[in-house]
Amino acid sequence: MKEDSIKELLTRRVDKVLPAKEGLAKLLTKKKIRLYQGFDPTGSRLHLGHSIGLRKLMEFANFGHEVIFLFGTGTVLVGDPSQRSSARKFVGEEEIEENIKNWKRQAAPLVDFTKVQIKRNGDWLTKLTLRELIKIASNISAVQLFKREMFQRRIGQGDTVWYHETMYPLLQGYDSVVMDVDLEIGGTDQEFNMLIGRELQRKMKNREKYVLTYPMIMGTDGKQMSKTTGNCVWLDDTAQDMFGKIMSMPDPWQNLQQQSLKQCFPKKSSQQTWQKFLWERESFSLSI
């Protein structure tokens, strides 16, 4: 890859590259890398925040890198505790399969599935023996797991941290070991989990794994966009609903880029709706 392409790839819609952007940039000049992002199918709909990661993965795929879309059919059984004040509810097998089907349909306008691999971590996580699970866990200290901000917050409030929730970073981290990846991508809320994966890969495979985080975007109520709270601009919303929700945000242009948004608008939306969106933005810019 050319230096200019690498610079844009590691800068645009990127919050951090760990342990160092320079190291990943150097690796990209030497070879095609293997990277992934995990998606736990905990709901039936994708929102605008998901589009940032999907587009970043496709940027790598379009440069010929090996991109893996990992459906968390194993980790979803535990439930990611990131940014949650209580444990997630159990998701059944039929619901998982239906959610995956819906996600593929909603992601289709953003993702060329001929350029990516689709895997499920339930294929290896649900087959782990007790001996293997103990071996994985022996690489990470309990103190390290309980340093998580949301765990500390819950404990400080007198709430419960369930044991199975502490397993989630270990299981997500083990995905990196199994797939032997060079890079993992995720939102800023996934930084802790992804760094656990980096440590596991270093200890179990004696190799480096880079972590790239992208910024989270705000929802319709000015708080972080989340499936749990429902403050979302959904990818399967009509163009009119997308427009209305975006314009109702406290700061409708924060973290939103025209190029990203246009690709997210439904294919059947009219050019008039998009032009109205751009006109409203121009009017907003002139007013300030």
DABELCOR-V330819 format. One record per run of one state. SS is the DSSP state (A for helix, B for strand, O for the rest). FROM is the first residue (numbers start at 1). TO is the last residue. If there is no record, write none. Layout:
BEGIN
<<SS | FROM | TO> <SS | FROM | TO>>
END
This chain:
BEGIN
<<O | 1 | 2> <A | 3 | 9> <O | 10 | 15> <B | 16 | 18> <O | 19 | 20> <A | 21 | 30> <O | 31 | 33> <B | 34 | 39> <O | 40 | 46> <B | 47 | 47> <A | 48 | 62> <O | 63 | 65> <B | 66 | 71> <O | 72 | 74> <A | 75 | 77> <O | 78 | 92> <A | 93 | 107> <O | 108 | 115> <B | 116 | 120> <O | 121 | 121> <A | 122 | 125> <O | 126 | 129> <A | 130 | 137> <O | 138 | 141> <A | 142 | 145> <O | 146 | 148> <A | 149 | 156> <O | 157 | 162> <A | 163 | 179> <O | 180 | 182> <B | 183 | 187> <A | 188 | 205> <O | 206 | 209> <B | 210 | 214> <O | 215 | 217> <B | 218 | 218> <O | 219 | 223> <B | 224 | 224> <O | 225 | 233> <B | 234 | 234> <O | 235 | 238> <A | 239 | 248> <O | 249 | 257> <A | 258 | 264> <O | 265 | 270> <A | 271 | 287> <O | 288 | 288>>
END
